[in-house]
């Protein structure tokens, strides 16, 4: 009986280990221009018009850099554009 309980406990612990994720934030550079980086930074979800939405949300008229920020909280991955410029 003790062996069955021990094996069951090990199997349950493997299930919890498999479900646990390590949170992280990664940046993937997409584009760089000759424009000055400036102080404005805008974000928007990754989509066909995401870069324009990110620039508009921060009032950026001259885009300097475009990155994709990927955030994983252990369960869900969120990808968004990060645009900087003037």
Order of alpha helices (4+ residues) and beta strands (2+ residues): alpha-beta-beta-alpha-beta-beta
